[in-house]
Amino acid sequence: MRAMNYADILDHFGTQVAAAQALKINQSNLSDWKGRGSIPPLRQLELEALTAGKLKAGSECDKFRVPGHQAA
């Protein structure tokens, strides 16, 4: 499974402001992700949980999942 990207987040939340508010982080953090071209694995898992699985964390996040926990 491919990792979620910045565009996926904006598509879901509509704006960078809304995404930052949902994650309770500064907008500059999201800008950093855009510039880096990747979303940190733990943030991907947080976004997957916040969106009830509408955004999916990439396979690189699997090592951070709680054993026995099913992805949404």
PQR file with spaces between the fields and no chain letter, atoms N, CA, C, O and H, PARSE charges and radii, in Angstrom:
ATOM       1  N    MET     1       0.851   -1.178    0.000 -0.4000 1.5000
ATOM       2  CA   MET     1       0.000    0.000    0.000 -0.0000 2.0000
ATOM       3  C    MET     1       0.895    1.238    0.000  0.5500 1.7000
ATOM       4  O    MET     1       1.885    1.287    0.730 -0.5500 1.4000
ATOM       5  N    ARG     2       0.560    2.213   -0.796 -0.4000 1.5000
ATOM       6  CA   ARG     2       1.372    3.413   -0.849 -0.0000 2.0000
ATOM       7  C    ARG     2       1.099    4.295    0.370  0.5500 1.7000
ATOM       8  O    ARG     2       0.013    4.272    0.950 -0.5500 1.4000
ATOM       9  H    ARG     2      -0.245    2.173   -1.389  0.4000 1.0000
ATOM      10  N    ALA     3       2.088    5.048    0.728 -0.4000 1.5000
ATOM      11  CA   ALA     3       1.943    5.959    1.860 -0.0000 2.0000
ATOM      12  C    ALA     3       1.040    7.117    1.467  0.5500 1.7000
ATOM      13  O    ALA     3       1.029    7.557    0.318 -0.5500 1.4000
ATOM      14  H    ALA     3       2.970    5.066    0.257  0.4000 1.0000
ATOM      15  N    MET     4       0.286    7.599    2.440 -0.4000 1.5000
ATOM      16  CA   MET     4      -0.529    8.785    2.159 -0.0000 2.0000
ATOM      17  C    MET     4       0.410    9.959    1.910  0.5500 1.7000
ATOM      18  O    MET     4       1.551    9.965    2.372 -0.5500 1.4000
ATOM      19  H    MET     4       0.294    7.241    3.374  0.4000 1.0000
ATOM      20  N    ASN     5      -0.073   10.931    1.189 -0.4000 1.5000
ATOM      21  CA   ASN     5       0.746   12.099    0.914 -0.0000 2.0000
ATOM      22  C    ASN     5      -0.008   13.377    1.269  0.5500 1.7000
ATOM      23  O    ASN     5      -1.169   13.338    1.678 -0.5500 1.4000
ATOM      24  H    ASN     5      -0.999   10.927    0.814  0.4000 1.0000
ATOM      25  N    TYR     6       0.657   14.480    1.109 -0.4000 1.5000
ATOM      26  CA   TYR     6       0.108   15.789    1.455 -0.0000 2.0000
ATOM      27  C    TYR     6      -1.206   16.054    0.724  0.5500 1.7000
ATOM      28  O    TYR     6      -2.157   16.563    1.316 -0.5500 1.4000
ATOM      29  H    TYR     6       1.600   14.512    0.777  0.4000 1.0000
ATOM      30  N    ALA     7      -1.258   15.713   -0.543 -0.4000 1.5000
ATOM      31  CA   ALA     7      -2.480   15.938   -1.333 -0.0000 2.0000
ATOM      32  C    ALA     7      -3.658   15.135   -0.783  0.5500 1.7000
ATOM      33  O    ALA     7      -4.791   15.616   -0.785 -0.5500 1.4000
ATOM      34  H    ALA     7      -0.485   15.299   -1.024  0.4000 1.0000
ATOM      35  N    ASP     8      -3.397   13.913   -0.311 -0.4000 1.5000
ATOM      36  CA   ASP     8      -4.462   13.095    0.295 -0.0000 2.0000
ATOM      37  C    ASP     8      -5.056   13.801    1.508  0.5500 1.7000
ATOM      38  O    ASP     8      -6.271   13.799    1.709 -0.5500 1.4000
ATOM      39  H    ASP     8      -2.476   13.522   -0.309  0.4000 1.0000
ATOM      40  N    ILE     9      -4.188   14.402    2.311 -0.4000 1.5000
ATOM      41  CA   ILE     9      -4.628   15.096    3.516 -0.0000 2.0000
ATOM      42  C    ILE     9      -5.480   16.306    3.153  0.5500 1.7000
ATOM      43  O    ILE     9      -6.535   16.529    3.747 -0.5500 1.4000
ATOM      44  H    ILE     9      -3.202   14.404    2.148  0.4000 1.0000
ATOM      45  N    LEU    10      -5.023   17.085    2.178 -0.4000 1.5000
ATOM      46  CA   LEU    10      -5.804   18.250    1.752 -0.0000 2.0000
ATOM      47  C    LEU    10      -7.120   17.840    1.110  0.5500 1.7000
ATOM      48  O    LEU    10      -8.138   18.502    1.311 -0.5500 1.4000
ATOM      49  H    LEU    10      -4.166   16.904    1.696  0.4000 1.0000
ATOM      50  N    ASP    11      -7.113   16.768    0.346 -0.4000 1.5000
ATOM      51  CA   ASP    11      -8.357   16.281   -0.260 -0.0000 2.0000
ATOM      52  C    ASP    11      -9.374   15.928    0.822  0.5500 1.7000
ATOM      53  O    ASP    11     -10.567   16.193    0.674 -0.5500 1.4000
ATOM      54  H    ASP    11      -6.286   16.230    0.182  0.4000 1.0000
ATOM      55  N    HIS    12      -8.898   15.333    1.903 -0.4000 1.5000
ATOM      56  CA   HIS    12      -9.817   14.914    2.966 -0.0000 2.0000
ATOM      57  C    HIS    12     -10.298   16.104    3.804  0.5500 1.7000
ATOM      58  O    HIS    12     -11.498   16.262    4.026 -0.5500 1.4000
ATOM      59  H    HIS    12      -7.929   15.117    2.024  0.4000 1.0000
ATOM      60  N    PHE    13      -9.378   16.928    4.263 -0.4000 1.5000
ATOM      61  CA   PHE    13      -9.732   18.007    5.190 -0.0000 2.0000
ATOM      62  C    PHE    13     -10.126   19.306    4.497  0.5500 1.7000
ATOM      63  O    PHE    13     -10.755   20.167    5.111 -0.5500 1.4000
ATOM      64  H    PHE    13      -8.402   16.800    4.083  0.4000 1.0000
ATOM      65  N    GLY    14      -9.765   19.454    3.233 -0.4000 1.5000
ATOM      66  CA   GLY    14     -10.143   20.651    2.480 -0.0000 2.0000
ATOM      67  C    GLY    14      -9.102   21.748    2.501  0.5500 1.7000
ATOM      68  O    GLY    14      -8.822   22.355    1.467 -0.5500 1.4000
ATOM      69  H    GLY    14      -9.254   18.754    2.734  0.4000 1.0000
ATOM      70  N    THR    15      -8.520   22.016    3.666 -0.4000 1.5000
ATOM      71  CA   THR    15      -7.499   23.055    3.771 -0.0000 2.0000
ATOM      72  C    THR    15      -6.397   22.608    4.714  0.5500 1.7000
ATOM      73  O    THR    15      -6.569   21.696    5.523 -0.5500 1.4000
ATOM      74  H    THR    15      -8.747   21.523    4.506  0.4000 1.0000
ATOM      75  N    GLN    16      -5.277   23.269    4.587 -0.4000 1.5000
ATOM      76  CA   GLN    16      -4.162   23.010    5.497 -0.0000 2.0000
ATOM      77  C    GLN    16      -4.543   23.425    6.917  0.5500 1.7000
ATOM      78  O    GLN    16      -4.147   22.774    7.884 -0.5500 1.4000
ATOM      79  H    GLN    16      -5.137   24.010    3.930  0.4000 1.0000
ATOM      80  N    VAL    17      -5.301   24.494    7.040 -0.4000 1.5000
ATOM      81  CA   VAL    17      -5.748   24.970    8.355 -0.0000 2.0000
ATOM      82  C    VAL    17      -6.590   23.897    9.043  0.5500 1.7000
ATOM      83  O    VAL    17      -6.358   23.582   10.211 -0.5500 1.4000
ATOM      84  H    VAL    17      -5.623   25.022    6.255  0.4000 1.0000
ATOM      85  N    ALA    18      -7.558   23.339    8.335 -0.4000 1.5000
ATOM      86  CA   ALA    18      -8.434   22.311    8.911 -0.0000 2.0000
ATOM      87  C    ALA    18      -7.638   21.066    9.302  0.5500 1.7000
ATOM      88  O    ALA    18      -7.888   20.475   10.353 -0.5500 1.4000
ATOM      89  H    ALA    18      -7.747   23.595    7.387  0.4000 1.0000
ATOM      90  N    ALA    19      -6.697   20.671    8.474 -0.4000 1.5000
ATOM      91  CA   ALA    19      -5.881   19.491    8.779 -0.0000 2.0000
ATOM      92  C    ALA    19      -5.028   19.740   10.020  0.5500 1.7000
ATOM      93  O    ALA    19      -4.933   18.877   10.893 -0.5500 1.4000
ATOM      94  H    ALA    19      -6.494   21.151    7.620  0.4000 1.0000
ATOM      95  N    ALA    20      -4.417   20.904   10.100 -0.4000 1.5000
ATOM      96  CA   ALA    20      -3.588   21.240   11.256 -0.0000 2.0000
ATOM      97  C    ALA    20      -4.430   21.272   12.529  0.5500 1.7000
ATOM      98  O    ALA    20      -3.989   20.802   13.578 -0.5500 1.4000
ATOM      99  H    ALA    20      -4.495   21.605    9.391  0.4000 1.0000
ATOM     100  N    GLN    21      -5.623   21.815   12.441 -0.4000 1.5000
ATOM     101  CA   GLN    21      -6.504   21.862   13.607 -0.0000 2.0000
ATOM     102  C    GLN    21      -6.903   20.451   14.042  0.5500 1.7000
ATOM     103  O    GLN    21      -6.936   20.164   15.239 -0.5500 1.4000
ATOM     104  H    GLN    21      -5.981   22.197   11.589  0.4000 1.0000
ATOM     105  N    ALA    22      -7.202   19.583   13.103 -0.4000 1.5000
ATOM     106  CA   ALA    22      -7.586   18.209   13.435 -0.0000 2.0000
ATOM     107  C    ALA    22      -6.455   17.477   14.156  0.5500 1.7000
ATOM     108  O    ALA    22      -6.690   16.688   15.071 -0.5500 1.4000
ATOM     109  H    ALA    22      -7.176   19.816   12.131  0.4000 1.0000
ATOM     110  N    LEU    23      -5.225   17.756   13.723 -0.4000 1.5000
ATOM     111  CA   LEU    23      -4.055   17.111   14.315 -0.0000 2.0000
ATOM     112  C    LEU    23      -3.516   17.860   15.531  0.5500 1.7000
ATOM     113  O    LEU    23      -2.641   17.363   16.239 -0.5500 1.4000
ATOM     114  H    LEU    23      -5.034   18.397   12.980  0.4000 1.0000
ATOM     115  N    LYS    24      -4.049   19.063   15.764 -0.4000 1.5000
ATOM     116  CA   LYS    24      -3.584   19.920   16.866 -0.0000 2.0000
ATOM     117  C    LYS    24      -2.094   20.218   16.743  0.5500 1.7000
ATOM     118  O    LYS    24      -1.330   20.102   17.701 -0.5500 1.4000
ATOM     119  H    LYS    24      -4.760   19.466   15.189  0.4000 1.0000
ATOM     120  N    ILE    25      -1.704   20.611   15.509 -0.4000 1.5000
ATOM     121  CA   ILE    25      -0.322   20.991   15.233 -0.0000 2.0000
ATOM     122  C    ILE    25      -0.314   22.309   14.477  0.5500 1.7000
ATOM     123  O    ILE    25      -1.358   22.786   14.033 -0.5500 1.4000
ATOM     124  H    ILE    25      -2.325   20.705   14.731  0.4000 1.0000
ATOM     125  N    ASN    26       0.867   22.893   14.333 -0.4000 1.5000
ATOM     126  CA   ASN    26       1.015   24.124   13.563 -0.0000 2.0000
ATOM     127  C    ASN    26       0.975   23.824   12.074  0.5500 1.7000
ATOM     128  O    ASN    26       1.389   22.753   11.629 -0.5500 1.4000
ATOM     129  H    ASN    26       1.715   22.506   14.694  0.4000 1.0000
ATOM     130  N    GLN    27       0.476   24.777   11.321 -0.4000 1.5000
ATOM     131  CA   GLN    27       0.430   24.609    9.865 -0.0000 2.0000
ATOM     132  C    GLN    27       1.823   24.406    9.285  0.5500 1.7000
ATOM     133  O    GLN    27       1.979   23.737    8.264 -0.5500 1.4000
ATOM     134  H    GLN    27       0.139   25.646   11.683  0.4000 1.0000
ATOM     135  N    SER    28       2.826   24.973    9.922 -0.4000 1.5000
ATOM     136  CA   SER    28       4.193   24.836    9.413 -0.0000 2.0000
ATOM     137  C    SER    28       4.635   23.372    9.381  0.5500 1.7000
ATOM     138  O    SER    28       5.444   22.985    8.538 -0.5500 1.4000
ATOM     139  H    SER    28       2.699   25.516   10.752  0.4000 1.0000
ATOM     140  N    ASN    29       4.102   22.556   10.303 -0.4000 1.5000
ATOM     141  CA   ASN    29       4.423   21.127   10.266 -0.0000 2.0000
ATOM     142  C    ASN    29       3.933   20.494    8.968  0.5500 1.7000
ATOM     143  O    ASN    29       4.643   19.699    8.350 -0.5500 1.4000
ATOM     144  H    ASN    29       3.445   22.870   10.988  0.4000 1.0000
ATOM     145  N    LEU    30       2.727   20.847    8.562 -0.4000 1.5000
ATOM     146  CA   LEU    30       2.190   20.299    7.306 -0.0000 2.0000
ATOM     147  C    LEU    30       3.010   20.781    6.119  0.5500 1.7000
ATOM     148  O    LEU    30       3.262   20.023    5.183 -0.5500 1.4000
ATOM     149  H    LEU    30       2.150   21.492    9.063  0.4000 1.0000
ATOM     150  N    SER    31       3.420   22.030    6.159 -0.4000 1.5000
ATOM     151  CA   SER    31       4.261   22.553    5.077 -0.0000 2.0000
ATOM     152  C    SER    31       5.574   21.780    4.989  0.5500 1.7000
ATOM     153  O    SER    31       6.077   21.515    3.897 -0.5500 1.4000
ATOM     154  H    SER    31       3.215   22.646    6.920  0.4000 1.0000
ATOM     155  N    ASP    32       6.123   21.423    6.150 -0.4000 1.5000
ATOM     156  CA   ASP    32       7.353   20.621    6.163 -0.0000 2.0000
ATOM     157  C    ASP    32       7.136   19.281    5.477  0.5500 1.7000
ATOM     158  O    ASP    32       7.987   18.815    4.719 -0.5500 1.4000
ATOM     159  H    ASP    32       5.714   21.638    7.037  0.4000 1.0000
ATOM     160  N    TRP    33       5.974   18.657    5.751 -0.4000 1.5000
ATOM     161  CA   TRP    33       5.690   17.364    5.133 -0.0000 2.0000
ATOM     162  C    TRP    33       5.600   17.507    3.617  0.5500 1.7000
ATOM     163  O    TRP    33       6.079   16.650    2.874 -0.5500 1.4000
ATOM     164  H    TRP    33       5.283   19.036    6.367  0.4000 1.0000
ATOM     165  N    LYS    34       4.985   18.589    3.169 -0.4000 1.5000
ATOM     166  CA   LYS    34       4.870   18.819    1.731 -0.0000 2.0000
ATOM     167  C    LYS    34       6.258   18.954    1.117  0.5500 1.7000
ATOM     168  O    LYS    34       6.547   18.368    0.074 -0.5500 1.4000
ATOM     169  H    LYS    34       4.596   19.285    3.773  0.4000 1.0000
ATOM     170  N    GLY    35       7.107   19.729    1.773 -0.4000 1.5000
ATOM     171  CA   GLY    35       8.467   19.934    1.269 -0.0000 2.0000
ATOM     172  C    GLY    35       9.303   18.673    1.273  0.5500 1.7000
ATOM     173  O    GLY    35      10.112   18.454    0.371 -0.5500 1.4000
ATOM     174  H    GLY    35       6.872   20.205    2.620  0.4000 1.0000
ATOM     175  N    ARG    36       9.112   17.842    2.287 -0.4000 1.5000
ATOM     176  CA   ARG    36       9.848   16.576    2.397 -0.0000 2.0000
ATOM     177  C    ARG    36       9.325   15.524    1.451  0.5500 1.7000
ATOM     178  O    ARG    36      10.052   14.624    1.030 -0.5500 1.4000
ATOM     179  H    ARG    36       8.455   18.020    3.020  0.4000 1.0000
ATOM     180  N    GLY    37       8.045   15.648    1.119 -0.4000 1.5000
ATOM     181  CA   GLY    37       7.431   14.662    0.239 -0.0000 2.0000
ATOM     182  C    GLY    37       6.952   13.416    0.968  0.5500 1.7000
ATOM     183  O    GLY    37       6.605   12.422    0.331 -0.5500 1.4000
ATOM     184  H    GLY    37       7.454   16.379    1.461  0.4000 1.0000
ATOM     185  N    SER    38       6.928   13.461    2.308 -0.4000 1.5000
ATOM     186  CA   SER    38       6.434   12.305    3.054 -0.0000 2.0000
ATOM     187  C    SER    38       5.816   12.761    4.371  0.5500 1.7000
ATOM     188  O    SER    38       6.131   13.828    4.896 -0.5500 1.4000
ATOM     189  H    SER    38       7.210   14.269    2.825  0.4000 1.0000
ATOM     190  N    ILE    39       4.935   11.924    4.879 -0.4000 1.5000
ATOM     191  CA   ILE    39       4.266   12.156    6.152 -0.0000 2.0000
ATOM     192  C    ILE    39       4.907   11.217    7.169  0.5500 1.7000
ATOM     193  O    ILE    39       5.052   10.028    6.885 -0.5500 1.4000
ATOM     194  H    ILE    39       4.680   11.056    4.452  0.4000 1.0000
ATOM     195  N    PRO    40       5.295   11.712    8.347 -0.5600 1.5000
ATOM     196  CA   PRO    40       5.889   10.813    9.345  0.2800 2.0000
ATOM     197  C    PRO    40       4.965    9.628    9.653  0.5500 1.7000
ATOM     198  O    PRO    40       3.746    9.793    9.717 -0.5500 1.4000
ATOM     199  N    PRO    41       5.540    8.442    9.842 -0.5600 1.5000
ATOM     200  CA   PRO    41       4.732    7.242   10.052  0.2800 2.0000
ATOM     201  C    PRO    41       3.709    7.346   11.188  0.5500 1.7000
ATOM     202  O    PRO    41       2.562    6.934   11.018 -0.5500 1.4000
ATOM     203  N    LEU    42       4.101    7.879   12.321 -0.4000 1.5000
ATOM     204  CA   LEU    42       3.149    7.963   13.428 -0.0000 2.0000
ATOM     205  C    LEU    42       2.025    8.947   13.133  0.5500 1.7000
ATOM     206  O    LEU    42       0.899    8.754   13.591 -0.5500 1.4000
ATOM     207  H    LEU    42       5.033    8.214   12.459  0.4000 1.0000
ATOM     208  N    ARG    43       2.313    9.987   12.380 -0.4000 1.5000
ATOM     209  CA   ARG    43       1.252   10.923   11.972 -0.0000 2.0000
ATOM     210  C    ARG    43       0.310   10.248   10.980  0.5500 1.7000
ATOM     211  O    ARG    43      -0.895   10.495   10.999 -0.5500 1.4000
ATOM     212  H    ARG    43       3.228   10.144   12.008  0.4000 1.0000
ATOM     213  N    GLN    44       0.859    9.392   10.109 -0.4000 1.5000
ATOM     214  CA   GLN    44      -0.009    8.652    9.193 -0.0000 2.0000
ATOM     215  C    GLN    44      -0.987    7.779    9.976  0.5500 1.7000
ATOM     216  O    GLN    44      -2.170    7.711    9.646 -0.5500 1.4000
ATOM     217  H    GLN    44       1.839    9.192   10.093  0.4000 1.0000
ATOM     218  N    LEU    45      -0.484    7.115   11.014 -0.4000 1.5000
ATOM     219  CA   LEU    45      -1.359    6.274   11.834 -0.0000 2.0000
ATOM     220  C    LEU    45      -2.399    7.121   12.566  0.5500 1.7000
ATOM     221  O    LEU    45      -3.555    6.720   12.696 -0.5500 1.4000
ATOM     222  H    LEU    45       0.478    7.171   11.283  0.4000 1.0000
ATOM     223  N    GLU    46      -1.984    8.287   13.038 -0.4000 1.5000
ATOM     224  CA   GLU    46      -2.924    9.188   13.698 -0.0000 2.0000
ATOM     225  C    GLU    46      -4.005    9.642   12.712  0.5500 1.7000
ATOM     226  O    GLU    46      -5.187    9.668   13.054 -0.5500 1.4000
ATOM     227  H    GLU    46      -1.045    8.614   12.932  0.4000 1.0000
ATOM     228  N    LEU    47      -3.605    9.996   11.509 -0.4000 1.5000
ATOM     229  CA   LEU    47      -4.567   10.423   10.489 -0.0000 2.0000
ATOM     230  C    LEU    47      -5.503    9.281   10.103  0.5500 1.7000
ATOM     231  O    LEU    47      -6.692    9.508    9.878 -0.5500 1.4000
ATOM     232  H    LEU    47      -2.644    9.975   11.231  0.4000 1.0000
ATOM     233  N    GLU    48      -4.988    8.070   10.024 -0.4000 1.5000
ATOM     234  CA   GLU    48      -5.838    6.915    9.723 -0.0000 2.0000
ATOM     235  C    GLU    48      -6.913    6.766   10.798  0.5500 1.7000
ATOM     236  O    GLU    48      -8.080    6.523   10.491 -0.5500 1.4000
ATOM     237  H    GLU    48      -4.022    7.886   10.206  0.4000 1.0000
ATOM     238  N    ALA    49      -6.508    6.914   12.059 -0.4000 1.5000
ATOM     239  CA   ALA    49      -7.465    6.798   13.169 -0.0000 2.0000
ATOM     240  C    ALA    49      -8.454    7.963   13.165  0.5500 1.7000
ATOM     241  O    ALA    49      -9.655    7.755   13.336 -0.5500 1.4000
ATOM     242  H    ALA    49      -5.560    7.111   12.308  0.4000 1.0000
ATOM     243  N    LEU    50      -7.959    9.185   12.972 -0.4000 1.5000
ATOM     244  CA   LEU    50      -8.826   10.371   12.977 -0.0000 2.0000
ATOM     245  C    LEU    50      -9.878   10.337   11.876  0.5500 1.7000
ATOM     246  O    LEU    50     -10.981   10.860   12.037 -0.5500 1.4000
ATOM     247  H    LEU    50      -6.983    9.354   12.833  0.4000 1.0000
ATOM     248  N    THR    51      -9.523    9.715   10.757 -0.4000 1.5000
ATOM     249  CA   THR    51     -10.435    9.694    9.610 -0.0000 2.0000
ATOM     250  C    THR    51     -11.192    8.378    9.501  0.5500 1.7000
ATOM     251  O    THR    51     -11.815    8.099    8.476 -0.5500 1.4000
ATOM     252  H    THR    51      -8.627    9.290   10.627  0.4000 1.0000
ATOM     253  N    ALA    52     -11.139    7.576   10.550 -0.4000 1.5000
ATOM     254  CA   ALA    52     -11.818    6.273   10.563 -0.0000 2.0000
ATOM     255  C    ALA    52     -11.449    5.432    9.335  0.5500 1.7000
ATOM     256  O    ALA    52     -12.292    4.744    8.759 -0.5500 1.4000
ATOM     257  H    ALA    52     -10.633    7.803   11.382  0.4000 1.0000
ATOM     258  N    GLY    53     -10.171    5.506    8.950 -0.4000 1.5000
ATOM     259  CA   GLY    53      -9.675    4.686    7.857 -0.0000 2.0000
ATOM     260  C    GLY    53      -9.853    5.253    6.462  0.5500 1.7000
ATOM     261  O    GLY    53      -9.479    4.606    5.484 -0.5500 1.4000
ATOM     262  H    GLY    53      -9.486    6.065    9.417  0.4000 1.0000
ATOM     263  N    LYS    54     -10.417    6.451    6.348 -0.4000 1.5000
ATOM     264  CA   LYS    54     -10.562    7.045    5.014 -0.0000 2.0000
ATOM     265  C    LYS    54      -9.200    7.388    4.433  0.5500 1.7000
ATOM     266  O    LYS    54      -8.995    7.276    3.225 -0.5500 1.4000
ATOM     267  H    LYS    54     -10.721    6.976    7.143  0.4000 1.0000
ATOM     268  N    LEU    55      -8.267    7.804    5.284 -0.4000 1.5000
ATOM     269  CA   LEU    55      -6.870    7.941    4.882 -0.0000 2.0000
ATOM     270  C    LEU    55      -6.154    6.715    5.436  0.5500 1.7000
ATOM     271  O    LEU    55      -6.356    6.343    6.592 -0.5500 1.4000
ATOM     272  H    LEU    55      -8.434    7.895    6.266  0.4000 1.0000
ATOM     273  N    LYS    56      -5.336    6.103    4.630 -0.4000 1.5000
ATOM     274  CA   LYS    56      -4.657    4.860    5.022 -0.0000 2.0000
ATOM     275  C    LYS    56      -3.165    5.106    5.205  0.5500 1.7000
ATOM     276  O    LYS    56      -2.508    5.701    4.351 -0.5500 1.4000
ATOM     277  H    LYS    56      -5.172    6.406    3.691  0.4000 1.0000
ATOM     278  N    ALA    57      -2.647    4.641    6.327 -0.4000 1.5000
ATOM     279  CA   ALA    57      -1.213    4.702    6.564 -0.0000 2.0000
ATOM     280  C    ALA    57      -0.519    3.710    5.643  0.5500 1.7000
ATOM     281  O    ALA    57      -1.041    2.628    5.375 -0.5500 1.4000
ATOM     282  H    ALA    57      -3.181    4.158    7.021  0.4000 1.0000
ATOM     283  N    GLY    58       0.650    4.081    5.165 -0.4000 1.5000
ATOM     284  CA   GLY    58       1.419    3.212    4.283 -0.0000 2.0000
ATOM     285  C    GLY    58       2.008    2.020    5.020  0.5500 1.7000
ATOM     286  O    GLY    58       2.019    1.982    6.250 -0.5500 1.4000
ATOM     287  H    GLY    58       1.075    4.960    5.383  0.4000 1.0000
ATOM     288  N    SER    59       2.489    1.062    4.270 -0.4000 1.5000
ATOM     289  CA   SER    59       3.034   -0.169    4.859 -0.0000 2.0000
ATOM     290  C    SER    59       4.267    0.100    5.719  0.5500 1.7000
ATOM     291  O    SER    59       4.592   -0.708    6.589 -0.5500 1.4000
ATOM     292  H    SER    59       2.480    1.093    3.270  0.4000 1.0000
ATOM     293  N    GLU    60       4.954    1.208    5.495 -0.4000 1.5000
ATOM     294  CA   GLU    60       6.115    1.548    6.314 -0.0000 2.0000
ATOM     295  C    GLU    60       5.703    1.842    7.764  0.5500 1.7000
ATOM     296  O    GLU    60       6.558    1.919    8.647 -0.5500 1.4000
ATOM     297  H    GLU    60       4.690    1.864    4.788  0.4000 1.0000
ATOM     298  N    CYS    61       4.414    2.004    8.007 -0.4000 1.5000
ATOM     299  CA   CYS    61       3.894    2.290    9.350 -0.0000 2.0000
ATOM     300  C    CYS    61       3.556    1.030   10.126  0.5500 1.7000
ATOM     301  O    CYS    61       3.297    1.088   11.328 -0.5500 1.4000
ATOM     302  H    CYS    61       3.720    1.942    7.290  0.4000 1.0000
ATOM     303  N    ASP    62       3.557   -0.109    9.447 -0.4000 1.5000
ATOM     304  CA   ASP    62       3.129   -1.360   10.087 -0.0000 2.0000
ATOM     305  C    ASP    62       3.935   -1.685   11.335  0.5500 1.7000
ATOM     306  O    ASP    62       3.387   -2.229   12.295 -0.5500 1.4000
ATOM     307  H    ASP    62       3.767   -0.156    8.471  0.4000 1.0000
ATOM     308  N    LYS    63       5.211   -1.366   11.343 -0.4000 1.5000
ATOM     309  CA   LYS    63       6.045   -1.698   12.509 -0.0000 2.0000
ATOM     310  C    LYS    63       5.660   -0.882   13.745  0.5500 1.7000
ATOM     311  O    LYS    63       6.088   -1.201   14.854 -0.5500 1.4000
ATOM     312  H    LYS    63       5.656   -0.924   10.564  0.4000 1.0000
ATOM     313  N    PHE    64       4.857    0.166   13.562 -0.4000 1.5000
ATOM     314  CA   PHE    64       4.424    0.993   14.682 -0.0000 2.0000
ATOM     315  C    PHE    64       3.017    0.644   15.168  0.5500 1.7000
ATOM     316  O    PHE    64       2.549    1.197   16.163 -0.5500 1.4000
ATOM     317  H    PHE    64       4.509    0.426   12.661  0.4000 1.0000
ATOM     318  N    ARG    65       2.352   -0.262   14.478 -0.4000 1.5000
ATOM     319  CA   ARG    65       0.983   -0.617   14.879 -0.0000 2.0000
ATOM     320  C    ARG    65       0.991   -1.450   16.156  0.5500 1.7000
ATOM     321  O    ARG    65       1.933   -2.199   16.419 -0.5500 1.4000
ATOM     322  H    ARG    65       2.732   -0.712   13.670  0.4000 1.0000
ATOM     323  N    VAL    66      -0.062   -1.309   16.938 -0.4000 1.5000
ATOM     324  CA   VAL    66      -0.209   -2.101   18.149 -0.0000 2.0000
ATOM     325  C    VAL    66      -0.544   -3.532   17.719  0.5500 1.7000
ATOM     326  O    VAL    66      -1.457   -3.731   16.918 -0.5500 1.4000
ATOM     327  H    VAL    66      -0.826   -0.701   16.725  0.4000 1.0000
ATOM     328  N    PRO    67       0.185   -4.539   18.241 -0.5600 1.5000
ATOM     329  CA   PRO    67      -0.093   -5.919   17.848  0.2800 2.0000
ATOM     330  C    PRO    67      -1.568   -6.295   18.104  0.5500 1.7000
ATOM     331  O    PRO    67      -2.132   -5.991   19.155 -0.5500 1.4000
ATOM     332  N    GLY    68      -2.156   -6.951   17.128 -0.4000 1.5000
ATOM     333  CA   GLY    68      -3.536   -7.383   17.248 -0.0000 2.0000
ATOM     334  C    GLY    68      -4.546   -6.326   16.876  0.5500 1.7000
ATOM     335  O    GLY    68      -5.742   -6.611   16.815 -0.5500 1.4000
ATOM     336  H    GLY    68      -1.698   -7.198   16.274  0.4000 1.0000
ATOM     337  N    HIS    69      -4.090   -5.099   16.622 -0.4000 1.5000
ATOM     338  CA   HIS    69      -5.000   -4.028   16.244 -0.0000 2.0000
ATOM     339  C    HIS    69      -5.260   -4.095   14.742  0.5500 1.7000
ATOM     340  O    HIS    69      -4.327   -4.165   13.942 -0.5500 1.4000
ATOM     341  H    HIS    69      -3.118   -4.867   16.671  0.4000 1.0000
ATOM     342  N    GLN    70      -6.514   -4.074   14.378 -0.4000 1.5000
ATOM     343  CA   GLN    70      -6.901   -4.116   12.965 -0.0000 2.0000
ATOM     344  C    GLN    70      -6.998   -2.703   12.422  0.5500 1.7000
ATOM     345  O    GLN    70      -7.610   -1.839   13.050 -0.5500 1.4000
ATOM     346  H    GLN    70      -7.272   -4.018   15.028  0.4000 1.0000
ATOM     347  N    ALA    71      -6.412   -2.459   11.280 -0.4000 1.5000
ATOM     348  CA   ALA    71      -6.551   -1.153   10.620 -0.0000 2.0000
ATOM     349  C    ALA    71      -7.985   -0.961   10.208  0.5500 1.7000
ATOM     350  O    ALA    71      -8.676   -1.917    9.855 -0.5500 1.4000
ATOM     351  H    ALA    71      -5.916   -3.161   10.769  0.4000 1.0000
ATOM     352  N    ALA    72      -8.430    0.268   10.251 -0.4000 1.5000
ATOM     353  CA   ALA    72      -9.821    0.567    9.855 -0.0000 2.0000
ATOM     354  C    ALA    72     -10.022    0.355    8.385  0.5500 1.7000
ATOM     355  O    ALA    72     -11.125    0.557    7.877 -0.5500 1.4000
ATOM     356  H    ALA    72      -7.869    1.044   10.538  0.4000 1.0000
